[in-house]
Amino acid sequence: MLRPAAFGGIPTGERLERIRTSPHYADGTFRNPVAAQTMARGNTLSYLRTALRRADRIRRAPAAPIPVHRPEQAGPPASGLRLTWLGHSTVLAEIDGARVLFDPVWGERCSPLPFAGPRRLHPAPLPLADLGPLDAVVISHDHYDHLDMGTVRALIGSGALFAVPLGVGAHLERWGVPADRIAELDWHQSTRVAGLTLTATPARHFCGRTALRGRTLWASWVVAGARHRVFHSGDTGYFPGFAEIGAAHGPFDATMMQIGAYSEFWPDIHMTPEEGMRAHADLSGGVPSGVLLPIHWGTFNLAPHPWEEPAERTLAAAAAAGAEVAVPPPGLPFEPAGELPVHPWWRGVAAPSGVAPAAPLPAEDRPVPVGQR
């Protein structure tokens, strides 16, 4: 049976041998640094009841259009570091003269099917063709909301290096990325491009574009230039390894931290905003430093919490910790060393609490349990 292209490739040959010799791989699957369940035992039916509850459904999407800023062509950042959150976990980092794009997803749905699955809640801030030159594309893992086939194919012409965790290169090669443009790394391995060092670091999550999981690795990432360092969490549950990453690779000027799509139904694999703030502090020895940019929220409906809740809780956690946080609308660039975007723009478009929806959410746009993505 022909494997659908959206499912990607299957590691074979030399790639499979590299996977089998990884210290993080055993018994046919990659292992987390700390044990994790993708869905808490016995909670699938409880989750589905929660996800489809009429009284809460309207709050899982904005009530008005999300303000999207179209980035303008600009010169190099004055400080040497500029970040542009483009929605969900997609971030453009302009760092020490190079341009790195994390987890690019321009697709309308994060799904293998063009007619089903979570749909965008806002348009991409700009067309891929207007993004400008890239030196590297960094992928944290192969779930559909982080690795989008159409986006990858469109980025082949950029000439950028694709830095990915072990096994994920099989997907990229099937989609047409030349093998010599793929740097496929295990945790704690690095590659260099355009004066930057890109290092794959541990995360507590899982992988797979089908029901078969664990054949590809997941990662957080450190990008270090001559003057600046940034951290991208990918998807992860909280674990003590953040302190080790910070000790080995920090301090960081900015962290791009997953703070959305959390739930009591899958507490091991996605962080809450408070856990994201704790991870941010761990990366600098327990006392927050640098700027936290919240990611993995606002663009797709992937969990039963209210749409705006991740941002509100992140602001509260930052205030309690005395941390600097940037909360730009999608597409608004900022420099961590400059004036930070802190206006709570989401409050103007969030659905009010206590209001029942007029109609059920279409089946194709209902949230998908994390364990099934």
Buried (B, 14 or more C-beta within 10 A) or exposed (E): EEEEEBBBBBBEEEBBEBBEEBEBBEEEBBBBBEEBBBBBEEBBEEBBEBBBEEEBBBBBBBEEEBBBBEBEEEEEBEEBBBBBBBBBBBBBBBBBBBBBBBBBBBBBBBBBEEEBBBBBBBBBBBEBEEBBEBBBBBBBBBBBBBBBBBBBBBBBEBEBBBBBBBBBBBBBBBBEBEEEBBBBBBBBBBBEBBEBBBBBBBBBBBBBBEEEBBBBBBBBBBBBBEEBBBBBBBBBBBBEBBBBBBEEBBEBBBBBBBBBBBBEBBBBBBBBBBBBBBBBBBBBEEEBBBBBBBBBBBBBBBBBBBBBBBBBBBBEBBEEBEBBBBBBBBBBBBBBBEEBBBEEBBEEBBBEEEEEBEEEBEEEBBBBBBBEB
